[in-house]
């Protein structure tokens, strides 16, 4: 029994989690990179200009990749193994990398959150929303400065951070990690909830509001990643740092990568709409080919022109081109006799998701038909520019 216990202790002492840590890090880095590429592709397909939020996300992705690279290096120097079996040189290198990793991780998280806030301002450019976003951004930047300062000056002298057996003093690292995580989770919750009230004010159908809320709430999985990483910190023990911090360090990369993915999800709607329309057109084409013979006997639909008599115009075929209101923001109603165009003002220019829909068509019922171009009134609850910009951005 004593021999079996000794062998079991020896096996646990030489446990190595490097394989699973490397696999988890690689999977999330690849996914985050793919989603950033899809974000830029969606902008291109939608004809949108790339904004500051997009370039901020590129910077965040670069820092996330850097944090992944440092995590790989820490794994190579002992992360996921017990400190008692590691050479001193590996331990010194590991602690130096850990110090850099802490600073890089919080920088990646900060850039992701600032990118999300910039994207929100692009969608909801109202004054109150800008103030709320500025307050949260200030909190995020202050959190980043505080955490970086704590990481650098956690020990006196600083070199004791990578030479823990030397003379000097250090702060309670476990307490500092907890202090890092709590404001991080709080700002995640605040950023996640910000767009819900604004979406609910949009002048769209209830189903569209619910779908948009669901789209923004898909980003909640980064919150779950933050909470899970927080629970792993409780396992930390300074006597065996390389083993007890293995899950926490890897989940730092997971959390940052999940933040990138969450931030990209709301921008992918045009891409998803294009893909679904392609599948829909393929399905309709197949259905049309299969049923062409069964429809051959049907009576053709007549095209009756405005001001015409219908029967005199002859039989003409037509095809519905889709819902013009959805594509162009135009409402048209045909009433009785004449069509008179009074005014057209489409001088506003822009591109992509920043283009407000400032025109519309109003039909008035009268003895003679009257169609007018008009601009929406500014006295709506959210502001006409805010509402149309947000709806155009979100609903594609």
C-alpha positions as MATLAB code, in Angstrom:
seq = 'XXXXXXXXXXXXXXXXXXXXXXXXXXXXXXXXXXXXXXXXXXXXXXXXXXXXXXXXXXXXXXXXXXXXXXXXXXXXXXXXXXXXXXXXXXXXXXXXXXXXXXXXXXXXXXXXXXXXXXXXXXXXXXXXXXXXXXXXXXXXXXXXXXXXXXXXXXXXXXXXXXXXXXXXXXXXXXXXXXXXXXXXXXXXXXXXXXXXXXXXXXXXXXXXXXXXXXXXXXXXXXXXXXXXXXXXXXXXXXXXXXXXXXXXXXXXXXXXXXXXXXXXXXXXXXXXXXXXXXXXXXXXXXXXXXXXXXXXXXXXXXXXXXXXXXXXXXXXXXXXXXXXXXXXXXXXXXXXXXXXXXXXXXXXXXXXXXXXXXXXXXXXXXXXXXXXXXXXXXXXXXXXXXXXXXXXXXXX';
ca = [
       0.000    0.000    0.000;
       2.815    2.383    0.833;
       4.481    1.652   -2.514;
       1.194    2.295   -4.376;
       0.724    5.593   -2.521;
       4.287    6.611   -3.383;
       3.775    5.797   -7.074;
       0.483    7.730   -7.134;
       2.149   10.751   -5.530;
       5.003   10.556   -8.034;
       2.553   10.380  -10.974;
       0.566   13.387   -9.741;
       3.779   15.325   -9.158;
       4.763   14.796  -12.788;
       1.329   15.582  -14.239;
       1.464   17.783  -17.308;
      -1.529   19.709  -18.685;
       0.400   21.352  -21.525;
      -1.549   19.538  -24.262;
      -5.013   20.659  -23.197;
      -3.826   24.213  -22.459;
      -2.247   24.534  -25.905;
      -5.333   23.102  -27.620;
      -7.737   25.454  -25.808;
      -5.582   28.493  -26.560;
      -5.247   27.592  -30.245;
      -8.966   26.942  -30.757;
     -10.046   30.288  -29.328;
      -7.367   32.293  -31.132;
      -8.401   30.763  -34.465;
     -12.101   31.434  -33.805;
     -11.465   35.051  -32.827;
      -9.365   35.650  -35.949;
     -12.082   34.156  -38.164;
     -14.762   36.386  -36.637;
     -12.684   39.532  -37.149;
     -12.184   38.560  -40.801;
     -15.951   37.953  -41.149;
     -16.616   41.357  -39.602;
     -14.569   43.100  -42.300;
     -16.137   40.951  -45.010;
     -19.616   41.889  -43.797;
     -18.681   45.585  -43.901;
     -17.394   45.146  -47.455;
     -20.525   43.325  -48.650;
     -22.721   45.981  -47.054;
     -20.772   48.769  -48.746;
     -19.897   50.298  -45.370;
     -16.862   52.356  -44.559;
     -14.560   50.883  -41.944;
     -14.846   52.870  -38.741;
     -12.766   53.479  -35.648;
     -14.511   50.561  -33.918;
     -13.287   48.195  -36.652;
      -9.676   49.347  -36.429;
      -9.819   49.263  -32.635;
     -10.960   45.645  -32.926;
      -7.963   44.880  -35.165;
      -5.680   46.347  -32.477;
      -7.470   44.260  -29.839;
      -7.045   41.132  -31.951;
      -3.308   41.779  -32.283;
      -2.983   42.091  -28.491;
      -5.107   38.956  -27.971;
      -2.739   37.063  -30.291;
       0.194   38.442  -28.295;
      -1.380   37.213  -25.052;
      -1.811   33.792  -26.668;
       1.843   33.774  -27.708;
       2.933   34.562  -24.143;
       0.644   31.821  -22.854;
       2.332   29.338  -25.220;
       5.710   30.472  -23.888;
       4.572   30.060  -20.273;
       3.360   26.537  -21.071;
       6.764   25.761  -22.563;
       8.415   26.959  -19.336;
       6.235   25.107  -16.855;
       2.626   26.327  -16.889;
       0.461   23.264  -16.327;
       3.178   21.423  -14.369;
       4.046   21.417  -10.682;
       6.665   23.938   -9.624;
       8.487   21.322   -7.547;
       9.741   19.461  -10.632;
      10.792   22.518  -12.672;
      14.373   23.823  -12.979;
      15.031   27.228  -11.445;
      15.789   28.782  -14.845;
      12.346   27.742  -16.118;
      10.712   29.196  -13.020;
      12.506   32.552  -13.457;
      11.450   32.730  -17.119;
       7.904   31.717  -16.227;
       7.508   34.467  -13.604;
       8.866   37.094  -16.014;
       6.401   35.959  -18.675;
       3.574   35.970  -16.110;
       4.294   39.608  -15.273;
       4.120   40.558  -18.959;
       1.050   38.372  -19.484;
      -0.934   40.183  -16.804;
      -0.307   43.552  -18.475;
      -1.057   42.254  -21.987;
      -4.271   40.519  -20.908;
      -5.829   43.625  -19.340;
      -4.779   45.681  -22.381;
      -6.588   43.259  -24.706;
      -9.738   43.372  -22.578;
      -9.663   47.168  -22.483;
      -9.332   47.470  -26.281;
     -12.211   45.044  -26.871;
     -14.494   47.007  -24.551;
     -13.554   50.359  -26.107;
     -14.243   48.914  -29.568;
     -17.694   47.771  -28.452;
     -18.467   51.223  -27.022;
     -17.369   52.890  -30.268;
     -19.609   50.540  -32.231;
     -22.522   51.438  -29.950;
     -21.942   55.148  -30.592;
     -21.966   54.458  -34.321;
     -25.388   52.833  -33.969;
     -26.962   55.055  -31.289;
     -25.536   58.593  -31.699;
     -27.775   60.221  -29.092;
     -26.380   62.618  -26.503;
     -27.475   60.641  -23.451;
     -26.034   57.441  -24.829;
     -22.738   59.189  -25.591;
     -22.480   60.374  -21.984;
     -23.148   56.878  -20.622;
     -20.586   55.381  -23.017;
     -17.994   58.006  -22.004;
     -18.483   57.201  -18.316;
     -18.051   53.462  -18.873;
     -15.026   54.068  -21.124;
     -13.435   56.208  -18.382;
     -14.013   53.433  -15.833;
     -12.481   50.838  -18.189;
      -9.385   52.979  -18.846;
      -8.962   53.741  -15.134;
      -9.256   50.007  -14.377;
      -6.583   49.260  -16.981;
      -4.162   51.851  -15.571;
      -4.665   50.574  -12.021;
      -4.146   46.914  -12.934;
      -1.010   47.603  -14.998;
       0.439   49.664  -12.134;
      -0.317   46.892   -9.637;
       1.270   44.284  -11.946;
       4.500   46.240  -12.381;
       4.927   47.328   -8.748;
       3.499   44.257   -7.046;
       6.845   43.590   -5.330;
       9.527   45.659   -3.670;
      12.011   45.408   -5.260;
      10.328   44.760   -8.631;
      12.728   41.880   -9.384;
      11.213   39.854   -6.549;
       8.206   39.215   -8.833;
      10.358   36.765  -10.851;
      12.741   35.893   -7.994;
      10.255   34.980   -5.241;
      12.975   33.394   -3.077;
      14.940   36.691   -2.881;
      14.602   39.287   -0.105;
      11.745   41.759   -0.313;
       7.975   41.979   -0.014;
       5.043   41.456   -2.387;
       1.343   42.210   -2.242;
      -1.224   39.448   -1.863;
      -1.421   38.245   -5.477;
      -4.645   36.303   -4.961;
      -6.365   39.421   -3.605;
      -5.049   41.476   -6.536;
      -6.412   38.928   -9.031;
      -9.830   39.103   -7.360;
      -9.681   42.899   -7.410;
      -8.906   42.686  -11.116;
     -11.840   40.393  -11.886;
     -14.706   42.139  -10.047;
     -14.597   45.515  -11.931;
     -14.018   43.579  -15.141;
     -17.248   41.590  -14.674;
     -19.163   44.726  -13.607;
     -18.215   46.639  -16.768;
     -19.062   43.572  -18.872;
     -22.586   43.626  -17.436;
     -22.936   47.385  -17.997;
     -21.768   47.190  -21.626;
     -24.022   44.204  -22.289;
     -27.117   46.016  -21.000;
     -26.441   49.377  -22.679;
     -28.072   48.779  -26.090;
     -31.220   47.014  -24.830;
     -33.104   50.203  -23.884;
     -32.076   51.874  -27.143;
     -33.171   48.903  -29.251;
     -36.550   48.932  -27.524;
     -37.068   52.540  -28.704;
     -36.543   51.717  -32.385;
     -39.559   52.180  -34.630;
     -39.635   48.578  -35.793;
     -41.850   45.602  -35.127;
     -41.846   43.732  -31.830;
     -40.338   40.668  -33.497;
     -37.462   42.783  -34.858;
     -36.840   44.323  -31.431;
     -36.716   40.905  -29.800;
     -34.367   39.553  -32.461;
     -32.049   42.556  -32.063;
     -32.023   42.196  -28.282;
     -31.195   38.521  -28.711;
     -28.381   39.430  -31.107;
     -26.791   41.777  -28.566;
     -27.325   39.331  -25.702;
     -25.432   36.657  -27.625;
     -22.374   38.469  -26.357;
     -23.232   37.355  -22.833;
     -21.016   34.286  -23.200;
     -17.983   36.554  -22.638;
     -19.556   37.355  -19.267;
     -19.747   33.649  -18.473;
     -16.085   33.301  -19.478;
     -15.170   36.142  -17.095;
     -17.121   34.583  -14.251;
     -15.580   31.158  -14.818;
     -12.085   32.647  -14.919;
     -12.885   34.365  -11.622;
     -13.737   30.996  -10.034;
     -10.439   29.498  -11.192;
      -8.526   32.228   -9.349;
      -9.691   30.683   -6.075;
      -7.417   27.702   -6.805;
      -4.311   29.923   -6.823;
      -1.527   28.967   -4.402;
       1.781   30.839   -4.368;
       3.638   27.651   -3.400;
       2.694   26.007   -6.734;
       1.987   28.890   -9.096;
       2.711   27.053  -12.337;
       0.092   24.392  -11.560;
      -2.620   26.373   -9.759;
      -2.628   29.255  -12.287;
      -2.711   27.010  -15.368;
      -6.496   27.179  -15.891;
      -6.744   30.857  -14.946;
      -4.033   31.967  -17.385;
      -5.477   29.991  -20.280;
      -8.953   31.316  -19.522;
      -7.576   34.840  -19.666;
      -6.906   34.147  -23.360;
     -10.320   32.488  -23.700;
     -12.052   35.493  -22.142;
     -10.268   38.012  -24.380;
     -10.979   35.920  -27.495;
     -14.641   35.550  -26.497;
     -14.804   39.318  -26.115;
     -13.583   39.720  -29.697;
     -16.164   37.213  -30.967;
     -18.972   38.882  -28.995;
     -18.037   42.308  -30.327;
     -18.099   41.033  -33.915;
     -21.478   39.262  -33.732;
     -23.729   42.374  -34.135;
     -21.817   43.400  -37.284;
     -22.407   40.101  -39.101;
     -26.124   40.566  -39.817;
     -25.629   41.725  -43.451;
     -23.429   38.686  -44.069;
     -25.974   36.323  -42.525;
     -28.761   37.959  -44.544;
     -26.769   37.499  -47.749;
     -26.049   33.852  -46.992;
     -29.686   33.147  -46.111;
     -30.867   34.929  -49.266;
     -28.519   32.769  -51.351;
     -29.984   29.618  -49.822;
     -33.479   31.051  -50.303;
     -32.858   31.844  -53.971;
     -31.475   28.349  -54.550;
     -34.547   26.837  -52.895;
     -36.946   29.053  -54.862;
     -35.147   28.244  -58.112;
     -35.456   24.527  -57.471;
     -39.092   24.836  -56.465;
     -39.824   26.934  -59.552;
     -38.169   24.390  -61.829;
     -40.124   21.507  -60.304;
     -43.491   23.242  -60.576;
     -43.168   25.017  -63.934;
     -45.379   22.503  -65.717;
     -48.061   22.639  -63.048;
     -48.298   26.431  -63.372;
     -48.389   26.513  -67.160;
     -52.190   26.351  -67.321;
     -52.710   29.267  -64.965;
     -54.029   32.533  -66.284;
     -51.291   35.175  -66.607;
     -51.480   38.171  -64.333;
     -52.295   41.482  -65.955;
     -50.151   44.537  -65.499;
     -52.409   47.564  -65.099;
     -50.604   50.880  -65.433;
     -51.558   54.006  -63.518;
     -53.950   56.025  -65.615;
     -54.588   53.039  -67.928;
     -57.770   51.096  -68.390;
     -56.389   47.661  -67.643;
     -58.058   45.772  -70.469;
     -56.642   48.086  -73.122;
     -53.114   47.628  -71.918;
     -53.086   44.005  -72.916;
     -51.874   41.037  -70.933;
     -48.404   41.541  -69.572;
     -46.382   39.507  -67.173;
     -44.691   40.952  -64.166;
     -42.562   39.723  -61.289;
     -42.499   41.084  -57.750;
     -39.097   42.601  -57.084;
     -39.259   42.313  -53.298;
     -40.402   44.637  -50.590;
     -39.336   48.113  -51.624;
     -39.934   49.417  -48.144;
     -37.347   47.041  -46.664;
     -34.711   47.820  -49.285;
     -35.158   51.516  -49.973;
     -37.113   52.883  -47.032;
     -39.990   53.901  -49.351;
     -43.716   53.605  -48.673;
     -45.991   53.987  -51.691;
     -49.793   53.808  -51.810;
     -51.781   54.037  -55.037;
     -55.174   55.739  -54.830;
     -57.363   56.968  -57.639;
     -56.322   58.830  -60.722;
     -53.191   60.883  -61.401;
     -49.600   60.524  -60.252;
     -47.927   63.819  -59.510;
     -44.424   63.991  -58.144;
     -44.079   67.152  -56.122;
     -40.670   67.149  -54.583;
     -37.596   64.967  -54.257;
     -34.737   65.610  -51.903;
     -32.179   62.859  -51.702;
     -29.101   65.050  -51.317;
     -27.855   63.383  -48.135;
     -24.832   61.224  -48.802;
     -23.132   58.588  -46.722;
     -22.193   55.002  -46.936;
     -23.129   51.723  -45.409;
     -24.529   51.596  -41.926;
     -24.035   55.304  -41.203;
     -26.563   56.457  -43.867;
     -29.757   57.879  -42.331;
     -32.864   57.309  -44.416;
     -34.010   60.922  -44.700;
     -36.606   60.480  -47.419;
     -39.922   58.738  -47.773;
     -43.109   58.816  -49.841;
     -46.433   59.929  -48.476;
     -49.662   59.218  -50.332;
     -52.697   61.359  -49.587;
     -56.189   60.189  -50.465;
     -57.981   62.808  -52.515;
     -59.908   63.138  -55.743;
     -56.617   63.290  -57.580;
     -53.805   61.083  -56.432;
     -50.960   62.948  -54.746;
     -47.566   61.463  -53.916;
     -45.099   63.544  -51.931;
     -41.513   63.168  -50.789;
     -41.143   64.173  -47.187;
     -38.642   64.204  -44.330;
     -39.634   62.499  -41.060;
     -40.401   64.834  -38.190;
     -37.674   65.397  -35.622;
     -40.000   65.150  -32.640;
     -40.027   61.369  -32.305;
     -39.017   59.718  -29.042;
     -35.494   58.739  -30.061;
     -34.805   61.399  -32.688;
     -35.268   60.750  -36.390;
     -31.554   60.563  -37.142;
     -30.890   58.258  -34.202;
     -33.793   55.962  -35.067;
     -33.103   55.659  -38.794;
     -29.342   55.312  -38.314;
     -29.786   52.579  -35.722;
     -32.438   50.739  -37.722;
     -30.411   50.963  -40.917;
     -27.287   49.685  -39.181;
     -28.966   46.851  -37.296;
     -31.559   45.690  -39.807;
     -29.216   45.983  -42.796;
];
